[in-house]
Amino acid sequence: MSIMQTRRRFLTTLAIAAATGLVRMPPVLAAEGALETTTVRLGKSAGICIAPQYVAEELLRAEGFTDIRYVDTPASVVAEAIGQDRLDFGVNYAALFLPAIDGSQPLTVLAGVHVGCFELFAKDGIHNVADLKGRSVGLQDWGSTAHVLVALMAAHVGLDPAKDIRWVTDPSVKPIEQFIEGKIDAFMGFPPPAAGSARAANRQCNRQ
């Protein structure tokens, strides 16, 4: 009985000492050793989606990086820039890294940043992705994020994106404008502004 009490007292004392800092805990492994380099290059482009890169600056300095550079890099070429050693880190949609990885670009996807900010808008009568078969989908650019995402979604439900969807591409006209004018059946956009316009367009179509 006395042995059990001694063990309990020892463990209790150790826990209290650790909590009050009397026992020095070993430092985390990430803080051990000097950095191989104190310079890091991050992609810079317009858009709220890359905000985590700017928040990371203070955290990187705390880890020992003293030279943090932001390099102007369009979102469409972030993967290429990393693969060609023009950037060390970059943020982009996962779908846009796939072609670079498939092309043997030397890059690694480390982690996710957000759950997404795109929404697929469609006219009444289109209730799911499978209903896009034979319909028109507007794009700002061929190979854009919207194009890749809709193609992946279509393939996931058994459609052939190249044959079952009629892609409408016009760099000079935004897909939402074509949607409002009734020239396309669906488009991938950003909510909430696109949501209001898309619903207004659907109400207009229903009145006609």
Z-matrix of the N, CA and C atoms (Angstrom, degrees):
N
C 1 1.464
C 2 1.519 1 111.20
N 3 1.350 2 116.63 1 -43.24
C 4 1.458 3 120.81 2 -179.17
C 5 1.526 4 111.58 3 -66.04
N 6 1.352 5 116.41 4 -32.40
C 7 1.459 6 120.11 5 177.93
C 8 1.519 7 110.35 6 -65.49
N 9 1.343 8 117.54 7 -44.32
C 10 1.457 9 122.26 8 178.86
C 11 1.520 10 110.30 9 -60.48
N 12 1.351 11 117.58 10 -42.93
C 13 1.450 12 121.05 11 179.61
C 14 1.525 13 111.15 12 -63.93
N 15 1.312 14 116.88 13 -37.27
C 16 1.464 15 121.00 14 179.67
C 17 1.522 16 110.65 15 -65.27
N 18 1.316 17 116.83 16 -42.72
C 19 1.461 18 121.36 17 178.73
C 20 1.525 19 110.52 18 -63.06
N 21 1.309 20 115.25 19 -43.29
C 22 1.461 21 118.87 20 -179.71
C 23 1.523 22 111.01 21 -63.05
N 24 1.333 23 115.05 22 -43.39
C 25 1.457 24 119.07 23 179.57
C 26 1.530 25 111.06 24 -63.25
N 27 1.335 26 115.20 25 -40.26
C 28 1.465 27 119.25 26 179.76
C 29 1.521 28 110.96 27 -62.25
N 30 1.321 29 116.85 28 -46.53
C 31 1.462 30 121.13 29 -179.15
C 32 1.527 31 111.06 30 -65.39
N 33 1.324 32 116.20 31 -39.44
C 34 1.464 33 119.79 32 178.29
C 35 1.516 34 110.98 33 -63.72
N 36 1.337 35 116.02 34 -45.17
C 37 1.464 36 120.59 35 179.35
C 38 1.517 37 111.27 36 -62.68
N 39 1.340 38 117.26 37 -40.97
C 40 1.458 39 122.13 38 -179.78
C 41 1.525 40 110.34 39 -64.17
N 42 1.337 41 117.19 40 -42.19
C 43 1.457 42 120.85 41 -179.70
C 44 1.519 43 111.06 42 -64.44
N 45 1.337 44 116.81 43 -42.90
C 46 1.462 45 120.38 44 179.20
C 47 1.519 46 110.82 45 -64.82
N 48 1.322 47 116.21 46 -42.06
C 49 1.463 48 120.40 47 -179.70
C 50 1.516 49 111.49 48 -63.00
N 51 1.324 50 116.10 49 -41.18
C 52 1.471 51 119.61 50 179.14
C 53 1.516 52 110.92 51 -65.60
N 54 1.352 53 116.15 52 -40.44
C 55 1.457 54 120.24 53 -178.04
C 56 1.523 55 111.86 54 -67.41
N 57 1.336 56 117.33 55 -31.68
C 58 1.465 57 120.54 56 -178.08
C 59 1.511 58 112.90 57 -94.76
N 60 1.326 59 116.29 58 1.29
C 61 1.457 60 119.72 59 176.24
C 62 1.514 61 113.61 60 86.28
N 63 1.345 62 118.67 61 8.87
C 64 1.458 63 119.98 62 178.91
C 65 1.518 64 111.82 63 -71.71
N 66 1.324 65 115.46 64 -28.13
C 67 1.457 66 120.61 65 176.32
C 68 1.517 67 107.46 66 -104.73
N 69 1.297 68 118.44 67 121.59
C 70 1.465 69 122.47 68 -178.01
C 71 1.515 70 109.43 69 -76.66
N 72 1.334 71 116.75 70 116.59
C 73 1.459 72 121.16 71 179.87
C 74 1.515 73 109.55 72 -78.87
N 75 1.335 74 118.53 73 147.12
C 76 1.472 75 120.61 74 179.65
C 77 1.510 76 111.01 75 -64.04
N 78 1.345 77 118.67 76 140.95
C 79 1.473 78 121.36 77 -179.80
C 80 1.518 79 110.99 78 -65.71
N 81 1.332 80 117.14 79 153.96
C 82 1.461 81 120.55 80 179.34
C 83 1.515 82 109.12 81 -67.02
N 84 1.312 83 116.09 82 149.44
C 85 1.455 84 120.60 83 -176.27
C 86 1.515 85 112.26 84 -62.36
N 87 1.369 86 116.73 85 -32.73
C 88 1.456 87 120.04 86 -176.50
C 89 1.521 88 112.38 87 -63.94
N 90 1.347 89 116.35 88 -23.22
C 91 1.460 90 119.79 89 -177.03
C 92 1.520 91 112.40 90 -91.12
N 93 1.318 92 117.88 91 -5.24
C 94 1.456 93 121.30 92 -177.25
C 95 1.520 94 111.27 93 -83.87
N 96 1.324 95 115.94 94 140.99
C 97 1.463 96 120.89 95 174.84
C 98 1.511 97 112.95 96 80.09
N 99 1.330 98 115.03 97 153.61
C 100 1.466 99 120.61 98 179.49
C 101 1.523 100 110.53 99 -80.61
N 102 1.331 101 116.98 100 152.58
C 103 1.458 102 121.57 101 178.03
C 104 1.522 103 110.12 102 -69.60
N 105 1.328 104 115.69 103 146.32
C 106 1.461 105 120.04 104 176.71
C 107 1.518 106 110.81 105 -68.41
N 108 1.308 107 116.43 106 -31.65
C 109 1.459 108 122.11 107 177.26
C 110 1.521 109 109.00 108 -143.43
N 111 1.309 110 117.18 109 148.24
C 112 1.464 111 120.73 110 178.32
C 113 1.522 112 111.22 111 -108.54
N 114 1.324 113 116.07 112 9.14
C 115 1.463 114 121.61 113 179.19
C 116 1.516 115 109.92 114 -111.00
N 117 1.332 116 117.05 115 137.13
C 118 1.456 117 121.05 116 177.33
C 119 1.520 118 108.39 117 -141.31
N 120 1.345 119 116.15 118 137.76
C 121 1.463 120 121.83 119 -179.13
C 122 1.523 121 109.74 120 -111.84
N 123 1.333 122 115.51 121 126.41
C 124 1.459 123 121.71 122 -179.61
C 125 1.518 124 110.01 123 -117.79
N 126 1.326 125 116.44 124 148.18
C 127 1.454 126 120.90 125 178.36
C 128 1.516 127 111.66 126 -71.57
N 129 1.312 128 116.34 127 144.71
C 130 1.458 129 121.78 128 179.13
C 131 1.517 130 109.43 129 -128.51
N 132 1.324 131 116.59 130 124.91
C 133 1.453 132 121.38 131 177.41
C 134 1.522 133 108.00 132 -158.80
N 135 1.324 134 115.91 133 168.45
C 136 1.464 135 120.41 134 -178.83
C 137 1.530 136 109.96 135 -75.65
N 138 1.309 137 116.21 136 147.52
C 139 1.462 138 119.63 137 176.00
C 140 1.514 139 111.78 138 130.53
N 141 1.321 140 115.43 139 139.31
C 142 1.462 141 120.58 140 -179.50
C 143 1.517 142 111.85 141 -70.08
N 144 1.324 143 117.14 142 -19.65
C 145 1.463 144 120.72 143 -176.19
C 146 1.526 145 112.79 144 -64.11
N 147 1.339 146 117.45 145 -24.34
C 148 1.460 147 119.28 146 -178.19
C 149 1.524 148 112.06 147 -96.79
N 150 1.327 149 117.19 148 9.48
C 151 1.461 150 121.15 149 179.76
C 152 1.530 151 113.29 150 -52.00
N 153 1.357 152 119.26 151 -36.95
C 154 1.470 153 118.95 152 179.50
C 155 1.526 154 113.42 153 -56.10
N 156 1.331 155 118.21 154 -28.90
C 157 1.460 156 119.59 155 179.37
C 158 1.527 157 111.43 156 -64.80
N 159 1.320 158 116.98 157 -36.68
C 160 1.455 159 120.26 158 -179.96
C 161 1.521 160 111.09 159 -76.16
N 162 1.322 161 116.86 160 -34.31
C 163 1.460 162 120.61 161 175.00
C 164 1.527 163 109.92 162 -65.57
N 165 1.330 164 116.28 163 -32.02
C 166 1.467 165 121.37 164 -176.89
C 167 1.515 166 113.04 165 -70.07
N 168 1.337 167 118.55 166 -18.27
C 169 1.462 168 120.46 167 -175.46
C 170 1.528 169 111.58 168 -56.44
N 171 1.316 170 116.84 169 -48.25
C 172 1.466 171 120.33 170 -179.30
C 173 1.522 172 111.24 171 -63.30
N 174 1.340 173 115.83 172 -39.05
C 175 1.467 174 119.85 173 179.53
C 176 1.525 175 110.86 174 -66.63
N 177 1.332 176 117.19 175 -38.93
C 178 1.461 177 120.57 176 178.83
C 179 1.526 178 111.52 177 -65.89
N 180 1.315 179 117.14 178 -38.35
C 181 1.469 180 120.11 179 177.36
C 182 1.528 181 110.38 180 -64.59
N 183 1.327 182 116.30 181 -37.37
C 184 1.462 183 120.23 182 178.25
C 185 1.518 184 111.69 183 -64.80
N 186 1.338 185 116.47 184 -25.91
C 187 1.462 186 121.20 185 179.42
C 188 1.525 187 112.59 186 -86.93
N 189 1.346 188 116.84 187 -4.22
C 190 1.460 189 118.61 188 176.19
C 191 1.511 190 115.83 189 113.54
N 192 1.341 191 117.67 190 -2.69
C 193 1.466 192 120.05 191 177.38
C 194 1.533 193 108.27 192 -77.59
N 195 1.312 194 116.29 193 125.07
C 196 1.468 195 120.04 194 -177.92
C 197 1.519 196 112.60 195 -107.29
N 198 1.322 197 117.25 196 -22.03
C 199 1.466 198 121.57 197 -178.98
C 200 1.525 199 108.53 198 -117.49
N 201 1.325 200 116.49 199 94.08
C 202 1.466 201 121.93 200 -177.71
C 203 1.518 202 108.16 201 -107.02
N 204 1.317 203 115.70 202 114.98
C 205 1.463 204 120.74 203 -174.80
C 206 1.523 205 110.72 204 -112.10
N 207 1.345 206 115.08 205 139.04
C 208 1.460 207 121.32 206 175.38
C 209 1.526 208 107.68 207 -110.03
N 210 1.326 209 115.49 208 117.59
C 211 1.463 210 122.24 209 -174.97
C 212 1.527 211 109.29 210 -104.44
N 213 1.339 212 117.22 211 124.65
C 214 1.468 213 120.68 212 177.48
C 215 1.522 214 109.94 213 -57.80
N 216 1.319 215 116.24 214 116.19
C 217 1.467 216 121.64 215 -176.48
C 218 1.516 217 109.52 216 -144.86
N 219 1.334 218 118.90 217 113.93
C 220 1.466 219 120.43 218 175.95
C 221 1.528 220 110.59 219 -56.77
N 222 1.323 221 116.21 220 144.30
C 223 1.468 222 120.53 221 -177.71
C 224 1.523 223 112.20 222 -56.66
N 225 1.314 224 116.73 223 -31.77
C 226 1.468 225 120.38 224 -175.77
C 227 1.525 226 113.52 225 -68.35
N 228 1.340 227 117.98 226 -17.06
C 229 1.474 228 119.81 227 -176.58
C 230 1.525 229 112.11 228 -120.65
N 231 1.344 230 118.46 229 16.57
C 232 1.465 231 120.95 230 179.84
C 233 1.522 232 111.34 231 -59.83
N 234 1.334 233 116.36 232 -47.52
C 235 1.470 234 120.14 233 -179.12
C 236 1.529 235 110.57 234 -61.14
N 237 1.315 236 116.49 235 -43.66
C 238 1.461 237 121.02 236 179.12
C 239 1.529 238 111.01 237 -62.63
N 240 1.336 239 116.56 238 -41.24
C 241 1.461 240 120.76 239 -179.21
C 242 1.526 241 111.71 240 -64.23
N 243 1.323 242 116.53 241 -38.93
C 244 1.462 243 119.70 242 177.44
C 245 1.526 244 109.93 243 -67.50
N 246 1.325 245 116.48 244 -44.84
C 247 1.458 246 120.51 245 -179.85
C 248 1.516 247 113.32 246 -62.37
N 249 1.332 248 117.41 247 -28.96
C 250 1.465 249 122.40 248 -179.67
C 251 1.524 250 112.37 249 -96.90
N 252 1.316 251 117.24 250 13.36
C 253 1.466 252 123.70 251 176.30
C 254 1.519 253 113.12 252 62.30
N 255 1.334 254 116.39 253 34.05
C 256 1.465 255 120.01 254 173.74
C 257 1.524 256 111.10 255 -99.27
N 258 1.329 257 116.73 256 -13.55
C 259 1.460 258 123.81 257 174.94
C 260 1.518 259 108.80 258 -137.11
N 261 1.326 260 115.59 259 151.61
C 262 1.457 261 119.82 260 174.18
C 263 1.529 262 111.24 261 -95.94
N 264 1.347 263 116.00 262 -36.53
C 265 1.458 264 121.66 263 178.79
C 266 1.522 265 109.37 264 -139.44
N 267 1.306 266 116.13 265 150.90
C 268 1.451 267 120.62 266 177.18
C 269 1.511 268 110.09 267 -157.23
N 270 1.322 269 115.88 268 156.02
C 271 1.460 270 122.15 269 179.07
C 272 1.520 271 109.28 270 -114.64
N 273 1.309 272 116.30 271 131.61
C 274 1.455 273 120.38 272 176.94
C 275 1.522 274 108.76 273 -162.01
N 276 1.315 275 116.11 274 172.84
C 277 1.457 276 120.24 275 177.67
C 278 1.520 277 109.84 276 -70.52
N 279 1.322 278 114.96 277 140.44
C 280 1.461 279 120.26 278 -177.09
C 281 1.522 280 112.08 279 -55.05
N 282 1.330 281 116.45 280 -37.58
C 283 1.467 282 120.28 281 -177.43
C 284 1.523 283 111.84 282 -60.96
N 285 1.339 284 118.14 283 -28.95
C 286 1.455 285 120.19 284 -178.30
C 287 1.522 286 112.64 285 -81.46
N 288 1.326 287 117.44 286 -13.19
C 289 1.457 288 120.01 287 175.82
C 290 1.531 289 111.50 288 -84.62
N 291 1.340 290 116.06 289 -21.10
C 292 1.464 291 119.65 290 -176.12
C 293 1.528 292 113.33 291 -60.70
N 294 1.346 293 119.67 292 -47.25
C 295 1.469 294 118.93 293 179.13
C 296 1.532 295 112.48 294 -61.16
N 297 1.347 296 116.02 295 -36.34
C 298 1.469 297 119.24 296 179.81
C 299 1.524 298 110.77 297 -67.18
N 300 1.324 299 116.57 298 -42.79
C 301 1.468 300 120.19 299 178.42
C 302 1.518 301 110.28 300 -65.64
N 303 1.344 302 115.60 301 -41.34
C 304 1.468 303 120.15 302 178.65
C 305 1.520 304 110.97 303 -63.86
N 306 1.341 305 116.62 304 -28.26
C 307 1.463 306 121.27 305 177.87
C 308 1.514 307 112.98 306 -88.37
N 309 1.343 308 117.41 307 14.06
C 310 1.470 309 123.88 308 176.01
C 311 1.522 310 113.68 309 67.51
N 312 1.338 311 116.92 310 27.07
C 313 1.462 312 119.21 311 174.17
C 314 1.530 313 108.63 312 -68.20
N 315 1.339 314 118.04 313 135.51
C 316 1.475 315 120.46 314 -178.88
C 317 1.531 316 112.14 315 -77.99
N 318 1.322 317 116.54 316 81.38
C 319 1.466 318 120.71 317 178.12
C 320 1.517 319 109.76 318 -141.47
N 321 1.309 320 115.84 319 159.67
C 322 1.460 321 122.45 320 -178.31
C 323 1.522 322 109.73 321 -130.18
N 324 1.325 323 117.02 322 132.07
C 325 1.460 324 121.62 323 175.55
C 326 1.523 325 107.23 324 -86.76
N 327 1.331 326 116.84 325 119.36
C 328 1.459 327 121.51 326 -173.35
C 329 1.521 328 113.47 327 -90.51
N 330 1.331 329 117.74 328 -46.97
C 331 1.458 330 119.63 329 -174.10
C 332 1.516 331 110.60 330 -164.62
N 333 1.312 332 116.15 331 165.31
C 334 1.445 333 121.76 332 174.81
C 335 1.523 334 110.51 333 -83.82
N 336 1.316 335 116.79 334 157.81
C 337 1.456 336 121.52 335 -178.41
C 338 1.524 337 111.16 336 -115.07
N 339 1.333 338 117.15 337 -45.30
C 340 1.460 339 119.85 338 177.55
C 341 1.524 340 108.66 339 -149.78
N 342 1.317 341 116.20 340 167.35
C 343 1.463 342 120.30 341 -173.97
C 344 1.514 343 112.85 342 -81.67
N 345 1.312 344 118.18 343 -10.60
C 346 1.457 345 120.25 344 177.12
C 347 1.510 346 112.78 345 127.06
N 348 1.326 347 116.19 346 155.25
C 349 1.465 348 119.90 347 -179.72
C 350 1.527 349 111.01 348 -138.16
N 351 1.328 350 117.46 349 19.00
C 352 1.456 351 121.49 350 177.09
C 353 1.523 352 110.07 351 -101.87
N 354 1.319 353 114.60 352 153.58
C 355 1.464 354 120.40 353 174.76
C 356 1.524 355 108.13 354 -142.85
N 357 1.319 356 115.75 355 136.92
C 358 1.461 357 120.92 356 179.86
C 359 1.530 358 109.03 357 -89.50
N 360 1.326 359 116.52 358 116.82
C 361 1.463 360 122.20 359 179.79
C 362 1.528 361 109.09 360 -102.86
N 363 1.322 362 116.43 361 139.12
C 364 1.460 363 120.45 362 -178.50
C 365 1.523 364 110.68 363 -145.76
N 366 1.305 365 115.54 364 158.80
C 367 1.455 366 121.48 365 179.03
C 368 1.525 367 110.67 366 -70.77
N 369 1.325 368 114.96 367 162.29
C 370 1.455 369 119.68 368 175.50
C 371 1.523 370 109.18 369 -57.67
N 372 1.313 371 115.88 370 141.21
C 373 1.461 372 120.97 371 -177.49
C 374 1.510 373 112.10 372 102.69
N 375 1.319 374 116.36 373 -17.38
C 376 1.470 375 121.19 374 175.51
C 377 1.525 376 106.27 375 -105.02
N 378 1.321 377 116.08 376 107.41
C 379 1.458 378 121.02 377 -172.88
C 380 1.515 379 113.95 378 -104.16
N 381 1.317 380 117.19 379 -15.98
C 382 1.457 381 120.39 380 178.86
C 383 1.520 382 109.27 381 -154.94
N 384 1.320 383 116.73 382 175.89
C 385 1.468 384 121.47 383 -176.87
C 386 1.525 385 111.23 384 -62.71
N 387 1.327 386 117.29 385 -35.69
C 388 1.466 387 120.60 386 -179.32
C 389 1.529 388 111.47 387 -61.48
N 390 1.342 389 116.49 388 -28.07
C 391 1.471 390 120.86 389 179.80
C 392 1.523 391 112.89 390 -71.47
N 393 1.310 392 117.88 391 -5.13
C 394 1.467 393 120.99 392 177.78
C 395 1.534 394 111.97 393 -75.90
N 396 1.316 395 117.17 394 -8.18
C 397 1.466 396 119.87 395 -180.00
C 398 1.534 397 110.11 396 -60.09
N 399 1.321 398 114.96 397 124.07
C 400 1.447 399 121.09 398 -179.81
C 401 1.518 400 113.76 399 80.89
N 402 1.325 401 118.20 400 1.50
C 403 1.457 402 122.05 401 -178.17
C 404 1.532 403 111.18 402 -100.18
N 405 1.322 404 115.35 403 167.97
C 406 1.469 405 120.99 404 179.44
C 407 1.522 406 110.68 405 -100.67
N 408 1.321 407 115.97 406 136.35
C 409 1.467 408 122.61 407 178.70
C 410 1.525 409 107.73 408 -123.95
N 411 1.325 410 116.16 409 126.04
C 412 1.455 411 120.67 410 -177.73
C 413 1.512 412 113.08 411 -84.92
N 414 1.345 413 115.10 412 142.98
C 415 1.455 414 122.19 413 178.77
C 416 1.517 415 109.91 414 -134.27
N 417 1.319 416 116.25 415 145.43
C 418 1.456 417 119.94 416 173.10
C 419 1.528 418 109.64 417 -77.07
N 420 1.336 419 115.31 418 -41.67
C 421 1.471 420 121.08 419 -179.61
C 422 1.516 421 109.87 420 -143.69
N 423 1.304 422 116.48 421 144.77
C 424 1.457 423 122.20 422 174.70
C 425 1.527 424 108.88 423 -70.87
N 426 1.315 425 117.65 424 130.75
C 427 1.452 426 121.13 425 -177.78
C 428 1.514 427 113.43 426 86.06
N 429 1.331 428 117.68 427 5.66
C 430 1.457 429 121.70 428 178.88
C 431 1.525 430 110.60 429 -72.12
N 432 1.336 431 115.66 430 172.04
C 433 1.465 432 119.89 431 178.42
C 434 1.526 433 111.26 432 -57.62
N 435 1.339 434 116.39 433 -44.63
C 436 1.465 435 119.96 434 179.88
C 437 1.524 436 111.24 435 -60.10
N 438 1.315 437 116.59 436 -42.22
C 439 1.463 438 121.06 437 179.22
C 440 1.526 439 111.13 438 -61.46
N 441 1.322 440 115.80 439 -48.63
C 442 1.465 441 120.22 440 -178.42
C 443 1.526 442 111.14 441 -63.12
N 444 1.331 443 117.52 442 -43.28
C 445 1.458 444 120.60 443 -177.45
C 446 1.532 445 112.14 444 -66.35
N 447 1.337 446 116.60 445 -45.16
C 448 1.472 447 118.96 446 179.65
C 449 1.528 448 110.33 447 -65.02
N 450 1.337 449 117.10 448 -39.67
C 451 1.471 450 120.73 449 178.41
C 452 1.528 451 111.00 450 -62.00
N 453 1.325 452 116.66 451 -41.76
C 454 1.466 453 120.45 452 178.43
C 455 1.526 454 110.97 453 -64.96
N 456 1.317 455 116.71 454 -43.08
C 457 1.464 456 121.22 455 179.01
C 458 1.526 457 110.73 456 -62.67
N 459 1.332 458 115.86 457 -41.59
C 460 1.462 459 120.25 458 -179.86
C 461 1.528 460 110.88 459 -64.91
N 462 1.321 461 115.57 460 -45.01
C 463 1.470 462 119.56 461 179.93
C 464 1.520 463 110.80 462 -63.79
N 465 1.330 464 116.38 463 -33.59
C 466 1.465 465 120.55 464 -178.79
C 467 1.529 466 112.09 465 -64.42
N 468 1.335 467 117.53 466 -30.19
C 469 1.467 468 120.37 467 -179.07
C 470 1.529 469 111.69 468 -99.01
N 471 1.332 470 116.60 469 10.87
C 472 1.464 471 119.85 470 173.36
C 473 1.511 472 116.31 471 97.68
N 474 1.337 473 118.57 472 6.07
C 475 1.460 474 120.82 473 177.16
C 476 1.517 475 111.06 474 -87.06
N 477 1.308 476 115.79 475 156.70
C 478 1.465 477 121.35 476 172.60
C 479 1.527 478 106.38 477 -98.97
N 480 1.338 479 118.12 478 104.98
C 481 1.467 480 120.28 479 -175.92
C 482 1.520 481 114.10 480 -55.63
N 483 1.317 482 117.09 481 -31.26
C 484 1.461 483 120.36 482 -177.44
C 485 1.521 484 112.51 483 -76.86
N 486 1.336 485 117.41 484 -27.50
C 487 1.457 486 120.99 485 -175.00
C 488 1.533 487 113.88 486 -110.91
N 489 1.315 488 116.77 487 -33.96
C 490 1.462 489 120.07 488 -172.25
C 491 1.522 490 114.23 489 -88.88
N 492 1.333 491 117.66 490 -13.43
C 493 1.464 492 121.14 491 -178.82
C 494 1.527 493 109.71 492 -119.76
N 495 1.310 494 116.37 493 137.10
C 496 1.468 495 120.89 494 176.07
C 497 1.524 496 108.07 495 -96.93
N 498 1.310 497 114.84 496 106.84
C 499 1.459 498 120.98 497 -177.15
C 500 1.528 499 109.87 498 -84.71
N 501 1.315 500 116.07 499 131.13
C 502 1.459 501 122.01 500 179.14
C 503 1.529 502 107.81 501 -115.57
N 504 1.325 503 116.16 502 113.31
C 505 1.459 504 120.99 503 -175.46
C 506 1.519 505 110.66 504 -117.74
N 507 1.318 506 114.99 505 127.55
C 508 1.464 507 120.33 506 177.09
C 509 1.527 508 107.86 507 -149.62
N 510 1.351 509 118.39 508 99.46
C 511 1.466 510 121.47 509 -177.73
C 512 1.523 511 113.55 510 -59.56
N 513 1.328 512 117.44 511 -21.75
C 514 1.466 513 120.45 512 -176.27
C 515 1.530 514 112.98 513 -88.30
N 516 1.324 515 117.54 514 -11.57
C 517 1.467 516 121.18 515 -178.04
C 518 1.523 517 109.27 516 -128.24
N 519 1.330 518 117.08 517 130.79
C 520 1.451 519 120.92 518 178.90
C 521 1.529 520 110.35 519 -71.36
N 522 1.330 521 117.07 520 139.85
C 523 1.469 522 120.02 521 -179.82
C 524 1.521 523 113.40 522 -54.89
N 525 1.341 524 117.70 523 -35.01
C 526 1.463 525 118.97 524 -179.21
C 527 1.524 526 110.94 525 -64.19
N 528 1.328 527 117.78 526 -32.39
C 529 1.463 528 120.89 527 177.90
C 530 1.526 529 110.44 528 -69.09
N 531 1.323 530 116.26 529 -40.23
C 532 1.466 531 119.95 530 176.81
C 533 1.524 532 110.53 531 -65.51
N 534 1.335 533 116.03 532 -36.41
C 535 1.457 534 121.12 533 179.66
C 536 1.527 535 110.39 534 -65.23
N 537 1.332 536 116.44 535 -44.89
C 538 1.460 537 121.14 536 -179.89
C 539 1.528 538 111.04 537 -63.42
N 540 1.333 539 115.78 538 -35.29
C 541 1.463 540 120.45 539 -179.92
C 542 1.523 541 112.75 540 -81.35
N 543 1.323 542 117.05 541 -2.02
C 544 1.460 543 121.04 542 178.01
C 545 1.516 544 114.80 543 78.42
N 546 1.334 545 117.01 544 18.61
C 547 1.467 546 120.08 545 -177.87
C 548 1.524 547 113.13 546 -87.40
N 549 1.319 548 117.64 547 -17.66
C 550 1.469 549 121.45 548 177.39
C 551 1.522 550 108.71 549 -134.01
N 552 1.327 551 115.38 550 162.47
C 553 1.454 552 120.71 551 -176.99
C 554 1.524 553 113.09 552 -94.80
N 555 1.332 554 117.67 553 -24.37
C 556 1.459 555 120.33 554 -176.73
C 557 1.526 556 110.34 555 -158.00
N 558 1.339 557 114.92 556 160.97
C 559 1.468 558 120.39 557 174.87
C 560 1.520 559 108.66 558 -159.88
N 561 1.319 560 115.74 559 158.74
C 562 1.456 561 121.77 560 177.35
C 563 1.521 562 107.66 561 -99.48
N 564 1.333 563 116.91 562 123.36
C 565 1.454 564 120.10 563 -176.20
C 566 1.500 565 112.61 564 -137.91
N 567 1.338 566 114.29 565 178.96
C 568 1.454 567 121.49 566 179.57
C 569 1.526 568 110.04 567 -100.99
N 570 1.319 569 118.85 568 124.68
C 571 1.453 570 120.24 569 171.53
C 572 1.534 571 108.42 570 -83.86
N 573 1.351 572 119.09 571 158.78
C 574 1.460 573 125.85 572 4.32
C 575 1.523 574 115.50 573 -91.48
N 576 1.378 575 121.68 574 -18.79
C 577 1.474 576 118.06 575 -176.46
C 578 1.514 577 113.43 576 -56.86
N 579 1.335 578 116.38 577 -42.33
C 580 1.458 579 119.40 578 -179.10
C 581 1.520 580 111.25 579 -64.81
N 582 1.337 581 116.07 580 -32.27
C 583 1.464 582 119.55 581 -177.52
C 584 1.518 583 111.03 582 -62.27
N 585 1.335 584 116.65 583 -45.38
C 586 1.455 585 119.91 584 -179.80
C 587 1.507 586 112.37 585 -62.09
N 588 1.323 587 116.94 586 -44.21
C 589 1.460 588 121.29 587 179.87
C 590 1.519 589 111.18 588 -66.27
N 591 1.328 590 116.70 589 -40.50
C 592 1.466 591 120.32 590 -179.04
C 593 1.519 592 111.21 591 -65.25
N 594 1.318 593 117.26 592 -42.74
C 595 1.469 594 120.32 593 179.86
C 596 1.518 595 111.01 594 -68.52
N 597 1.334 596 115.85 595 -36.74
C 598 1.467 597 119.42 596 177.72
C 599 1.519 598 110.22 597 -63.94
N 600 1.331 599 116.55 598 -39.15
C 601 1.459 600 120.92 599 178.96
C 602 1.518 601 110.87 600 -64.94
N 603 1.336 602 116.86 601 -39.92
C 604 1.454 603 120.51 602 178.62
C 605 1.527 604 111.11 603 -64.88
N 606 1.344 605 116.97 604 -40.11
C 607 1.459 606 119.57 605 178.52
C 608 1.511 607 111.47 606 -64.80
N 609 1.359 608 116.04 607 -37.39
C 610 1.455 609 121.32 608 178.36
C 611 1.532 610 110.77 609 -64.42
N 612 1.340 611 115.53 610 -42.36
C 613 1.474 612 120.29 611 179.54
C 614 1.520 613 111.17 612 -63.86
N 615 1.329 614 116.27 613 -37.78
C 616 1.453 615 120.38 614 -178.45
C 617 1.530 616 111.93 615 -68.77
N 618 1.344 617 116.64 616 -29.47
C 619 1.460 618 119.83 617 -179.95
C 620 1.527 619 111.89 618 -77.45
N 621 1.335 620 116.54 619 -22.36
C 622 1.462 621 120.19 620 -176.57
C 623 1.515 622 111.57 621 -79.50
